[in-house]
């Protein structure tokens, strides 16, 4: 996402207000595809501090992720505080700054390592692969380590 900063480029202390929806490409994080089905809503302030441009504000993002337990796709919404510092040397075409890398960086930092569709997600049956959120499968999921079988009846009273 490129922002034209010509209006504040020569005026130290001036601020530019940005309120835009920007469509960004999907990306990969640790072999997972992060889909961005909707535009990202950015409400930013770009300030010229003399040495650099300070960008602050908020990002509202809806991502499509895959649940780590049941493998179903779900929407994960985030409100992210945004902050970036870009020097005048990093300008593109002498009048624009590019925030794309900063946007992706903020997204990467906010997405959880283990994505879960909801806290009550039951996941998949380890025996047959049935999604347990949709219904029980009837499999016996009680797996006992063969070395500990004798301890199974330890607390049973005669």
Rosetta blueprint (number, residue, H / E / L):
1 X L
2 X E
3 X E
4 X E
5 X L
6 X H
7 X H
8 X H
9 X H
10 X L
11 X L
12 X L
13 X L
14 X L
15 X E
16 X E
17 X E
18 X E
19 X E
20 X E
21 X E
22 X E
23 X L
24 X L
25 X L
26 X L
27 X E
28 X E
29 X E
30 X L
31 X L
32 X E
33 X E
34 X E
35 X E
36 X L
37 X L
38 X L
39 X L
40 X E
41 X E
42 X E
43 X E
44 X E
45 X E
46 X E
47 X E
48 X E
49 X L
50 X L
51 X L
52 X E
53 X E
54 X E
55 X E
56 X E
57 X E
58 X E
59 X E
60 X E
61 X E
62 X E
63 X E
64 X E
65 X E
66 X E
67 X L
68 X L
69 X L
70 X L
71 X L
72 X L
73 X E
74 X E
75 X E
76 X E
77 X E
78 X E
79 X E
80 X E
81 X E
82 X E
83 X E
84 X E
85 X E
86 X E
87 X E
88 X H
89 X H
90 X H
91 X L
92 X E
93 X L
94 X L
95 X L
96 X E
97 X E
98 X E
99 X L
100 X H
101 X H
102 X H
103 X H
104 X H
105 X H
106 X H
107 X H
108 X H
109 X H
110 X H
111 X L
112 X L
113 X L
114 X L
115 X L
116 X L
117 X L
118 X L
119 X L
120 X L
121 X L
122 X L
123 X L
124 X E
125 X L
126 X L
127 X L
128 X L
129 X L
130 X L
131 X E
132 X L
133 X L
134 X L
135 X L
136 X L
137 X L
138 X L
139 X L
140 X L
141 X L
142 X L
143 X L
144 X L
145 X L
146 X H
147 X H
148 X H
149 X H
150 X H
151 X H
152 X H
153 X H
154 X L
155 X L
156 X L
157 X L
158 X L
